[in-house]
Amino acid sequence: MDLTKSWADVVAFLAGAAAVLAPFFWAGGSHAAAQPLLVLGALLLVSALWTLLGAGGAASWVTAAFGALLLVSPWAFGFDGDGAAAWTAWIAGAVTVIVGLWTALQTRSGVLTRA
């Protein structure tokens, strides 16, 4: 496992871990936030871990899509008024979208220049 080549997957893994751990540690007061944070965080964890272990994994676009879902989840599930849970979703989602799109665009430009 070469972490220098898959830094975006490490970031996505850490963002997913933060989302999964949030309902248990710092965002436990919001019952509406628990399920979206757990499910979307677990999806990020699994897709990033799958890629880190060298099993192919999800494309960077899929990781960015999971991040986008996490980013809009406070509004979609009505926990935008709960500070800790909402900020966890917004920050983890935004970071995942940024690194997912960055990696997808880097991969695409690398493929186009080699052809």
N, CA, C and O atoms as a MOPAC input file, in Angstrom:
PM7 MOZYME 1SCF
protein

 N      0.85000 1    -1.17200 1     0.00000 1
 C      0.00000 1     0.00000 1     0.00000 1
 C      0.89600 1     1.23600 1     0.00000 1
 O      1.61400 1     1.49000 1     0.96700 1
 N      0.85100 1     2.00100 1    -1.08800 1
 C      1.65700 1     3.20700 1    -1.21800 1
 C      0.78300 1     4.42100 1    -0.94200 1
 O     -0.01500 1     4.82600 1    -1.78700 1
 N      0.93800 1     5.00000 1     0.24300 1
 C      0.09300 1     6.11100 1     0.64700 1
 C      0.41000 1     7.39600 1    -0.10100 1
 O     -0.41800 1     8.30500 1    -0.13500 1
 N      1.58900 1     7.49100 1    -0.70000 1
 C      1.90200 1     8.71000 1    -1.43600 1
 C      1.12100 1     8.78100 1    -2.73900 1
 O      0.83400 1     9.87900 1    -3.21500 1
 N      0.77400 1     7.65800 1    -3.32200 1
 C      0.00300 1     7.65600 1    -4.56200 1
 C     -1.48800 1     7.78400 1    -4.31500 1
 O     -2.23300 1     8.14900 1    -5.22500 1
 N     -1.93000 1     7.49800 1    -3.13100 1
 C     -3.36200 1     7.50900 1    -2.86800 1
 C     -3.71500 1     8.44300 1    -1.71500 1
 O     -4.51600 1     8.09400 1    -0.84800 1
 N     -3.12500 1     9.60900 1    -1.70900 1
 C     -3.38600 1    10.56400 1    -0.63000 1
 C     -4.85400 1    10.96200 1    -0.59400 1
 O     -5.40100 1    11.20000 1     0.48200 1
 N     -5.49400 1    11.03600 1    -1.74200 1
 C     -6.90700 1    11.42000 1    -1.78100 1
 C     -7.77300 1    10.35500 1    -1.11600 1
 O     -8.77100 1    10.67700 1    -0.47000 1
 N     -7.39700 1     9.09500 1    -1.27100 1
 C     -8.14600 1     8.02000 1    -0.62400 1
 C     -7.93500 1     8.03000 1     0.88700 1
 O     -8.84700 1     7.69300 1     1.64200 1
 N     -6.74700 1     8.41000 1     1.33100 1
 C     -6.49400 1     8.54300 1     2.77000 1
 C     -7.34800 1     9.67000 1     3.33800 1
 O     -7.92700 1     9.52800 1     4.41500 1
 N     -7.43000 1    10.78900 1     2.62000 1
 C     -8.26100 1    11.90900 1     3.06000 1
 C     -9.73200 1    11.50300 1     3.09000 1
 O    -10.44300 1    11.83600 1     4.03800 1
 N    -10.19800 1    10.78800 1     2.06300 1
 C    -11.59000 1    10.31900 1     2.03000 1
 C    -11.84700 1     9.33500 1     3.16800 1
 O    -12.91700 1     9.35400 1     3.77600 1
 N    -10.88100 1     8.48700 1     3.45600 1
 C    -11.02000 1     7.54200 1     4.56800 1
 C    -11.15000 1     8.28700 1     5.89600 1
 O    -12.00500 1     7.95100 1     6.71600 1
 N    -10.31000 1     9.29100 1     6.10700 1
 C    -10.36300 1    10.05700 1     7.34800 1
 C    -11.66500 1    10.85600 1     7.46400 1
 O    -12.22300 1    10.98200 1     8.55300 1
 N    -12.14200 1    11.39000 1     6.34600 1
 C    -13.42000 1    12.11200 1     6.36800 1
 C    -14.56900 1    11.15700 1     6.68600 1
 O    -15.47600 1    11.50000 1     7.44400 1
 N    -14.52700 1     9.96400 1     6.10700 1
 C    -15.54500 1     8.96800 1     6.42400 1
 C    -15.48400 1     8.52600 1     7.86800 1
 O    -16.51600 1     8.31900 1     8.50600 1
 N    -14.27300 1     8.38100 1     8.38700 1
 C    -14.11900 1     8.00700 1     9.79900 1
 C    -14.66200 1     9.09900 1    10.71300 1
 O    -15.29200 1     8.80100 1    11.72700 1
 N    -14.42500 1    10.35300 1    10.36400 1
 C    -14.96000 1    11.46000 1    11.16800 1
 C    -16.47900 1    11.45100 1    11.15400 1
 O    -17.11300 1    11.69400 1    12.18000 1
 N    -17.07000 1    11.17000 1     9.98900 1
 C    -18.52800 1    11.13000 1     9.89700 1
 C    -19.10700 1     9.96800 1    10.69700 1
 O    -20.14100 1    10.11600 1    11.34900 1
 N    -18.45100 1     8.82400 1    10.64900 1
 C    -18.94300 1     7.65700 1    11.39700 1
 C    -18.79700 1     7.86500 1    12.90200 1
 O    -19.67700 1     7.47000 1    13.66600 1
 N    -17.71400 1     8.47100 1    13.32900 1
 C    -17.46400 1     8.65200 1    14.76200 1
 C    -18.24100 1     9.81800 1    15.36700 1
 O    -18.43500 1     9.86300 1    16.58200 1
 N    -18.68300 1    10.74900 1    14.55100 1
 C    -19.35900 1    11.94900 1    15.05400 1
 C    -20.56500 1    11.66400 1    15.94400 1
 O    -20.66700 1    12.26900 1    17.01100 1
 N    -21.48900 1    10.76800 1    15.56100 1
 C    -22.64700 1    10.55300 1    16.43600 1
 C    -22.29400 1     9.96000 1    17.80000 1
 O    -23.07500 1    10.07600 1    18.74400 1
 N    -21.14600 1     9.33700 1    17.91000 1
 C    -20.75900 1     8.70400 1    19.16700 1
 C    -19.97000 1     9.63000 1    20.07900 1
 O    -19.95800 1     9.43300 1    21.29400 1
 N    -19.31400 1    10.63000 1    19.52000 1
 C    -18.43600 1    11.46300 1    20.32500 1
 C    -18.89100 1    12.90800 1    20.43200 1
 O    -19.23200 1    13.34800 1    21.53000 1
 N    -18.91400 1    13.66400 1    19.34400 1
 C    -19.16800 1    15.09600 1    19.45900 1
 C    -20.50900 1    15.54000 1    18.89500 1
 O    -20.87500 1    16.70200 1    19.07200 1
 N    -21.25200 1    14.67900 1    18.23100 1
 C    -22.54500 1    15.07100 1    17.67200 1
 C    -23.64000 1    14.12100 1    18.13300 1
 O    -24.54500 1    13.79300 1    17.36500 1
 N    -23.56400 1    13.68400 1    19.36800 1
 C    -24.49800 1    12.69400 1    19.87200 1
 C    -25.87700 1    13.22100 1    20.20400 1
 O    -26.79600 1    12.43200 1    20.42000 1
 N    -26.04900 1    14.52900 1    20.25100 1
 C    -27.33400 1    15.08600 1    20.64100 1
 C    -28.37900 1    15.08000 1    19.54800 1
 O    -29.55700 1    15.29900 1    19.82900 1
 N    -27.98600 1    14.83600 1    18.31100 1
 C    -28.92200 1    14.89900 1    17.19600 1
 C    -29.26800 1    13.49800 1    16.71100 1
 O    -28.42500 1    12.78300 1    16.16900 1
 N    -30.53100 1    13.12100 1    16.91800 1
 C    -30.95700 1    11.79900 1    16.45300 1
 C    -31.16900 1    11.78400 1    14.94300 1
 O    -31.01200 1    10.74200 1    14.30700 1
 N    -31.52500 1    12.93800 1    14.36000 1
 C    -31.73100 1    13.01800 1    12.91600 1
 C    -30.42000 1    12.87000 1    12.15500 1
 O    -30.41800 1    12.44100 1    11.00100 1
 N    -29.31400 1    13.22000 1    12.78600 1
 C    -28.01800 1    13.19000 1    12.11200 1
 C    -27.33800 1    11.83500 1    12.18500 1
 O    -26.46500 1    11.54300 1    11.36800 1
 N    -27.71100 1    11.01600 1    13.12700 1
 C    -26.97900 1     9.76600 1    13.35300 1
 C    -26.98300 1     8.85900 1    12.13600 1
 O    -25.92600 1     8.40400 1    11.69900 1
 N    -28.14200 1     8.59300 1    11.59300 1
 C    -28.21500 1     7.64900 1    10.47800 1
 C    -27.52100 1     8.15600 1     9.21000 1
 O    -26.75400 1     7.40100 1     8.61300 1
 N    -27.75300 1     9.40600 1     8.76700 1
 C    -27.02800 1     9.85900 1     7.57000 1
 C    -25.51800 1     9.89100 1     7.75600 1
 O    -24.77100 1     9.52700 1     6.84800 1
 N    -25.06500 1    10.32600 1     8.92900 1
 C    -23.62200 1    10.36100 1     9.15800 1
 C    -23.02700 1     8.96300 1     9.17500 1
 O    -21.94600 1     8.73700 1     8.63100 1
 N    -23.72400 1     8.03000 1     9.79600 1
 C    -23.21700 1     6.65400 1     9.84100 1
 C    -23.20400 1     6.00400 1     8.46000 1
 O    -22.21000 1     5.39400 1     8.06800 1
 N    -24.29800 1     6.13400 1     7.72700 1
 C    -24.39800 1     5.45500 1     6.42700 1
 C    -23.45000 1     6.07100 1     5.40100 1
 O    -22.69300 1     5.35500 1     4.74500 1
 N    -23.48800 1     7.38800 1     5.26100 1
 C    -22.62200 1     8.02300 1     4.26700 1
 C    -21.14800 1     7.94600 1     4.66700 1
 O    -20.27700 1     7.80200 1     3.80900 1
 N    -20.87000 1     8.04100 1     5.96300 1
 C    -19.49400 1     7.86300 1     6.42000 1
 C    -18.98900 1     6.45500 1     6.16600 1
 O    -17.83400 1     6.26700 1     5.78400 1
 N    -19.84600 1     5.46500 1     6.37500 1
 C    -19.45500 1     4.07300 1     6.11200 1
 C    -19.21300 1     3.85000 1     4.62500 1
 O    -18.28500 1     3.13100 1     4.25400 1
 N    -20.02900 1     4.45500 1     3.76800 1
 C    -19.79700 1     4.33800 1     2.32500 1
 C    -18.44500 1     4.92700 1     1.93600 1
 O    -17.71800 1     4.35200 1     1.12600 1
 N    -18.11500 1     6.07500 1     2.51800 1
 C    -16.79600 1     6.66500 1     2.26200 1
 C    -15.66800 1     5.78100 1     2.77900 1
 O    -14.66500 1     5.57900 1     2.09500 1
 N    -15.83800 1     5.25600 1     3.98800 1
 C    -14.81900 1     4.37800 1     4.56100 1
 C    -14.57800 1     3.15700 1     3.69000 1
 O    -13.43400 1     2.81600 1     3.39000 1
 N    -15.64800 1     2.50400 1     3.28900 1
 C    -15.52100 1     1.27300 1     2.50400 1
 C    -14.90200 1     1.55100 1     1.13800 1
 O    -14.00400 1     0.82600 1     0.70900 1
 N    -15.36800 1     2.59000 1     0.45300 1
 C    -14.82300 1     2.86200 1    -0.88100 1
 C    -13.35200 1     3.26800 1    -0.80800 1
 O    -12.55700 1     2.85900 1    -1.65400 1
 N    -12.98100 1     4.07200 1     0.19700 1
 C    -11.58100 1     4.48100 1     0.33000 1
 C    -10.70300 1     3.30600 1     0.75500 1
 O     -9.60000 1     3.13300 1     0.23500 1
 N    -11.18300 1     2.51200 1     1.68300 1
 C    -10.40300 1     1.36400 1     2.13900 1
 C    -10.21300 1     0.35300 1     1.02300 1
 O     -9.13800 1    -0.22800 1     0.87700 1
 N    -11.24700 1     0.14700 1     0.24700 1
 C    -11.17200 1    -0.78700 1    -0.88600 1
 C    -10.07900 1    -0.34600 1    -1.85100 1
 O     -9.31100 1    -1.17300 1    -2.34100 1
 N    -10.00700 1     0.94500 1    -2.12400 1
 C     -8.97700 1     1.46300 1    -3.02100 1
 C     -7.59800 1     1.40600 1    -2.37600 1
 O     -6.61900 1     1.05900 1    -3.03600 1
 N     -7.51600 1     1.74400 1    -1.09600 1
 C     -6.22300 1     1.72100 1    -0.40900 1
 C     -5.62300 1     0.32300 1    -0.35000 1
 O     -4.40400 1     0.16100 1    -0.39800 1
 N     -6.47700 1    -0.67800 1    -0.24700 1
 C     -5.98800 1    -2.05200 1    -0.18100 1
 C     -5.64900 1    -2.61900 1    -1.55800 1
 O     -5.21300 1    -3.76400 1    -1.66900 1
 N     -5.84600 1    -1.83200 1    -2.59000 1
 C     -5.45100 1    -2.24600 1    -3.92400 1
 C     -6.44500 1    -3.11400 1    -4.64300 1
 O     -6.07800 1    -3.82800 1    -5.57600 1
 N     -7.67500 1    -3.07400 1    -4.24100 1
 C     -8.69000 1    -3.92500 1    -4.86800 1
 C     -9.45200 1    -3.18500 1    -5.96600 1
 O    -10.54800 1    -3.59700 1    -6.34500 1
 N     -8.89000 1    -2.11700 1    -6.46600 1
 C     -9.57600 1    -1.35300 1    -7.50000 1
 C    -10.35900 1    -0.22000 1    -6.88500 1
 O     -9.96500 1     0.94300 1    -6.97500 1
 N    -11.44100 1    -0.55000 1    -6.27500 1
 C    -12.22200 1     0.44200 1    -5.55700 1
 C    -13.06100 1     1.32400 1    -6.43900 1
 O    -13.11300 1     1.15900 1    -7.65800 1
 N    -13.70400 1     2.24700 1    -5.80700 1
 C    -14.58500 1     3.16400 1    -6.50100 1
 C    -13.76900 1     4.22200 1    -7.23400 1
 O    -12.66200 1     4.57100 1    -6.82500 1
 N    -14.33200 1     4.71600 1    -8.30800 1
 C    -13.68300 1     5.79300 1    -9.02900 1
 C    -13.73200 1     7.06000 1    -8.18800 1
 O    -14.52700 1     7.17000 1    -7.25500 1
 N    -12.88800 1     7.99600 1    -8.52500 1
 C    -12.84800 1     9.25500 1    -7.78900 1
 C    -14.15800 1    10.01400 1    -7.90100 1
 O    -14.52900 1    10.76500 1    -7.00000 1
 N    -14.85600 1     9.81600 1    -9.00800 1
 C    -16.15800 1    10.47100 1    -9.18300 1
 C    -17.16000 1     9.93100 1    -8.16600 1
 O    -17.99700 1    10.67800 1    -7.65800 1
 N    -17.07500 1     8.64600 1    -7.87300 1
 C    -17.98100 1     8.04400 1    -6.89000 1
 C    -17.68000 1     8.58200 1    -5.49800 1
 O    -18.59500 1     8.87700 1    -4.72900 1
 N    -16.40400 1     8.70900 1    -5.17900 1
 C    -16.02000 1     9.28000 1    -3.89400 1
 C    -16.51500 1    10.71700 1    -3.78000 1
 O    -17.01000 1    11.12200 1    -2.72800 1
 N    -16.38600 1    11.48200 1    -4.84600 1
 C    -16.89200 1    12.86000 1    -4.84500 1
 C    -18.40900 1    12.88200 1    -4.68900 1
 O    -18.94800 1    13.77200 1    -4.03200 1
 N    -19.10100 1    11.91700 1    -5.28200 1
 C    -20.56500 1    11.85200 1    -5.14400 1
 C    -20.96800 1    11.52900 1    -3.70200 1
 O    -21.91500 1    12.11700 1    -3.18000 1
 N    -20.26500 1    10.60900 1    -3.06200 1
 C    -20.53400 1    10.32200 1    -1.64400 1
 C    -20.30000 1    11.57300 1    -0.80000 1
 O    -21.06800 1    11.85600 1     0.11900 1
 N    -19.25200 1    12.31200 1    -1.10800 1
 C    -18.97400 1    13.55300 1    -0.40000 1
 C    -20.06200 1    14.59600 1    -0.61900 1
 O    -20.43200 1    15.31700 1     0.30700 1
 N    -20.57500 1    14.67500 1    -1.84700 1
 C    -21.65900 1    15.62100 1    -2.13600 1
 C    -22.92100 1    15.24500 1    -1.36600 1
 O    -23.62000 1    16.11900 1    -0.85300 1
 N    -23.21200 1    13.95300 1    -1.28400 1
 C    -24.36700 1    13.51800 1    -0.49500 1
 C    -24.18900 1    13.86100 1     0.97600 1
 O    -25.13300 1    14.28600 1     1.64100 1
 N    -22.98900 1    13.67700 1     1.47400 1
 C    -22.70500 1    14.03400 1     2.86500 1
 C    -22.81200 1    15.54400 1     3.06600 1
 O    -23.28000 1    15.99800 1     4.11000 1
 N    -22.38800 1    16.31200 1     2.08600 1
 C    -22.43500 1    17.76600 1     2.16500 1
 C    -23.86500 1    18.29600 1     2.24700 1
 O    -24.12700 1    19.24400 1     2.98800 1
 N    -24.78400 1    17.70600 1     1.50400 1
 C    -26.17700 1    18.18900 1     1.50600 1
 C    -27.04400 1    17.49100 1     2.55100 1
 O    -28.19900 1    17.87300 1     2.74000 1
 N    -26.52000 1    16.49100 1     3.22200 1
 C    -27.33700 1    15.73400 1     4.18000 1
 C    -27.90400 1    16.56400 1     5.33400 1
 O    -29.00900 1    16.25400 1     5.77800 1
 N    -27.22700 1    17.59700 1     5.85400 1
 C    -27.87200 1    18.37600 1     6.92800 1
 C    -29.17800 1    19.03200 1     6.48800 1
 O    -30.13500 1    19.09200 1     7.26000 1
 N    -29.21900 1    19.51600 1     5.26500 1
 C    -30.45200 1    20.12300 1     4.76400 1
 C    -31.47600 1    19.05700 1     4.39200 1
 O    -32.67100 1    19.22600 1     4.63800 1
 N    -31.01300 1    17.97100 1     3.80600 1
 C    -31.93400 1    16.91900 1     3.36400 1
 C    -32.58800 1    16.19100 1     4.53000 1
 O    -33.75200 1    15.80200 1     4.43700 1
 N    -31.86800 1    16.00300 1     5.61300 1
 C    -32.39200 1    15.24900 1     6.74800 1
 C    -32.75900 1    16.13200 1     7.94000 1
 O    -33.13800 1    15.62400 1     8.99600 1
 N    -32.65000 1    17.44200 1     7.77800 1
 C    -33.12800 1    18.37000 1     8.77500 1
 C    -32.30500 1    18.51700 1    10.03800 1
 O    -32.85600 1    18.81000 1    11.10000 1
 N    -31.00600 1    18.32200 1     9.94900 1
 C    -30.18200 1    18.55700 1    11.13600 1
 C    -29.21400 1    19.71900 1    10.91900 1
 O    -28.14500 1    19.77100 1    11.52800 1
 N    -29.60500 1    20.65500 1    10.03900 1
 C    -28.75800 1    21.81200 1     9.78700 1
 C    -28.70000 1    22.77200 1    10.97600 1
 O    -27.81000 1    23.62000 1    11.03200 1
 N    -29.62400 1    22.65500 1    11.91900 1
 C    -29.60300 1    23.48000 1    13.11600 1
 C    -28.71500 1    22.93900 1    14.22300 1
 O    -28.40600 1    23.65300 1    15.17800 1
 N    -28.30600 1    21.68800 1    14.10400 1
 C    -27.42800 1    21.07800 1    15.10000 1
 C    -25.98200 1    21.34000 1    14.68900 1
 O    -25.49300 1    20.77300 1    13.71100 1
 N    -25.31900 1    22.18300 1    15.42600 1
 C    -23.99600 1    22.65900 1    15.04600 1
 C    -22.96000 1    21.57900 1    14.79000 1
 O    -22.36700 1    21.54400 1    13.71200 1
 N    -22.73000 1    20.70600 1    15.74700 1
 C    -21.64300 1    19.72500 1    15.62300 1
 C    -21.89500 1    18.73900 1    14.48300 1
 O    -20.99300 1    18.46500 1    13.69100 1
 N    -23.08900 1    18.21800 1    14.39600 1
 C    -23.39200 1    17.24000 1    13.35400 1
 C    -23.37700 1    17.88600 1    11.96800 1
 O    -22.84200 1    17.31900 1    11.01500 1
 N    -23.96800 1    19.07400 1    11.86800 1
 C    -24.01900 1    19.75300 1    10.57500 1
 C    -22.62300 1    20.14000 1    10.09900 1
 O    -22.28100 1    19.93200 1     8.93500 1
 N    -21.82300 1    20.69900 1    10.99400 1
 C    -20.47900 1    21.09000 1    10.59500 1
 C    -19.60700 1    19.88900 1    10.23800 1
 O    -18.76400 1    19.97500 1     9.34500 1
 N    -19.80500 1    18.78600 1    10.92300 1
 C    -19.07600 1    17.57200 1    10.56100 1
 C    -19.43300 1    17.13700 1     9.14700 1
 O    -18.55300 1    16.81100 1     8.35100 1
 N    -20.72100 1    17.13100 1     8.83700 1
 C    -21.16400 1    16.73100 1     7.50000 1
 C    -20.66900 1    17.71100 1     6.43900 1
 O    -20.21100 1    17.29200 1     5.37600 1
 N    -20.75800 1    19.00600 1     6.71800 1
 C    -20.32800 1    19.99700 1     5.73700 1
 C    -18.83200 1    19.94000 1     5.48100 1
 O    -18.39900 1    19.98800 1     4.33000 1
 N    -18.04100 1    19.83900 1     6.53400 1
 C    -16.58500 1    19.82700 1     6.35700 1
 C    -16.11700 1    18.52400 1     5.72000 1
 O    -15.34600 1    18.54100 1     4.76000 1
 N    -16.57900 1    17.39800 1     6.25000 1
 C    -16.17400 1    16.10500 1     5.68300 1
 C    -16.65000 1    15.97000 1     4.24000 1
 O    -15.92000 1    15.46000 1     3.38900 1
 N    -17.86700 1    16.42300 1     3.96300 1
 C    -18.39400 1    16.35500 1     2.59800 1
 C    -17.63100 1    17.24500 1     1.64600 1
 O    -17.29200 1    16.82100 1     0.54100 1
 N    -17.35100 1    18.48300 1     2.05400 1
 C    -16.63500 1    19.41200 1     1.18600 1
 C    -15.21500 1    18.93100 1     0.89400 1
 O    -14.74700 1    18.99800 1    -0.24300 1
 N    -14.54200 1    18.44900 1     1.92300 1
 C    -13.17500 1    17.94800 1     1.72900 1
 C    -13.17900 1    16.75200 1     0.78000 1
 O    -12.31000 1    16.64000 1    -0.08600 1
 N    -14.14500 1    15.87100 1     0.94100 1
 C    -14.21800 1    14.68900 1     0.08200 1
 C    -14.54400 1    15.06700 1    -1.35900 1
 O    -13.97700 1    14.49900 1    -2.29200 1
 N    -15.44400 1    16.01500 1    -1.54400 1
 C    -15.76100 1    16.47500 1    -2.90200 1
 C    -14.52700 1    17.08200 1    -3.55200 1
 O    -14.23100 1    16.79900 1    -4.71300 1
 N    -13.81100 1    17.90900 1    -2.81400 1
 C    -12.62900 1    18.57300 1    -3.37400 1
 C    -11.56100 1    17.55800 1    -3.77600 1
 O    -11.05500 1    17.60800 1    -4.89700 1
 N    -11.21300 1    16.63700 1    -2.87700 1
 C    -10.15500 1    15.67700 1    -3.23000 1
 C    -10.63800 1    14.67300 1    -4.27400 1
 O     -9.85000 1    14.21900 1    -5.10400 1
 N    -11.91900 1    14.32300 1    -4.24200 1
 C    -12.44400 1    13.40700 1    -5.25500 1
 C    -12.41200 1    14.01100 1    -6.64500 1
 O    -11.98700 1    13.35900 1    -7.59900 1
 N    -12.86200 1    15.26100 1    -6.76700 1
 C    -12.82700 1    15.93200 1    -8.06600 1
 C    -11.40000 1    16.22200 1    -8.50900 1
 O    -11.07400 1    16.09300 1    -9.68900 1
 N    -10.55800 1    16.61100 1    -7.57200 1
 C     -9.14500 1    16.86600 1    -7.89600 1
 C     -8.50100 1    15.60100 1    -8.47400 1
 O     -7.83400 1    15.65600 1    -9.50700 1
 N     -8.70300 1    14.48100 1    -7.81400 1
 C     -8.12100 1    13.22400 1    -8.27800 1
 C     -8.71700 1    12.79100 1    -9.60900 1
 O     -8.00000 1    12.31600 1   -10.49000 1
 N    -10.01700 1    12.95300 1    -9.75500 1
 C    -10.66300 1    12.57700 1   -11.01200 1
 C    -10.13400 1    13.41600 1   -12.17000 1
 O     -9.87900 1    12.88600 1   -13.25200 1
 N     -9.96800 1    14.70700 1   -11.95600 1
 C     -9.45200 1    15.57000 1   -13.01300 1
 C     -7.98700 1    15.29500 1   -13.30400 1
 O     -7.56400 1    15.35800 1   -14.45900 1
 N     -7.20500 1    14.99000 1   -12.27300 1
 C     -5.80000 1    14.64300 1   -12.48500 1
 C     -5.67500 1    13.34300 1   -13.26900 1
 O     -4.84400 1    13.22500 1   -14.17000 1
 N     -6.50700 1    12.37200 1   -12.91700 1
 C     -6.48700 1    11.08800 1   -13.62200 1
 C     -6.89600 1    11.27300 1   -15.06800 1
 O     -6.28600 1    10.71000 1   -15.97700 1
 N     -7.93100 1    12.06400 1   -15.27200 1
 C     -8.41600 1    12.28900 1   -16.63500 1
 C     -7.38000 1    13.01500 1   -17.47600 1
 O     -7.16700 1    12.65100 1   -18.63200 1
 N     -6.73700 1    14.02700 1   -16.92800 1
 C     -5.73800 1    14.75300 1   -17.69900 1
 C     -4.50700 1    13.89000 1   -17.95600 1
 O     -3.86400 1    14.03000 1   -18.99600 1
 N     -4.17000 1    13.00400 1   -17.02700 1
 C     -3.04700 1    12.09500 1   -17.23400 1
 C     -3.32600 1    11.08300 1   -18.32800 1
 O     -2.43000 1    10.73000 1   -19.09400 1
 N     -4.56100 1    10.61600 1   -18.40700 1
 C     -4.94300 1     9.65500 1   -19.44000 1
 C     -4.96300 1    10.33600 1   -20.79100 1
 O     -4.53200 1     9.74900 1   -21.78300 1
 N     -5.45700 1    11.57000 1   -20.85100 1
 C     -5.54600 1    12.26900 1   -22.12500 1
 C     -4.17100 1    12.65200 1   -22.64900 1
 O     -3.98000 1    12.66600 1   -23.86500 1
 N     -3.21400 1    12.96100 1   -21.79900 1
 C     -1.89300 1    13.35300 1   -22.27700 1
 C     -1.07900 1    12.14100 1   -22.72200 1
 O     -0.17200 1    12.28400 1   -23.54300 1
 N     -1.37700 1    10.96500 1   -22.20600 1
 C     -0.63600 1     9.76300 1   -22.60700 1
 C     -1.11900 1     9.21300 1   -23.93900 1
 O     -0.36700 1     8.52100 1   -24.62600 1
 N     -2.34700 1     9.50400 1   -24.31400 1
 C     -2.94000 1     8.92100 1   -25.52800 1
 C     -2.39100 1     9.51800 1   -26.79100 1
 O     -2.79500 1     9.12700 1   -27.88500 1

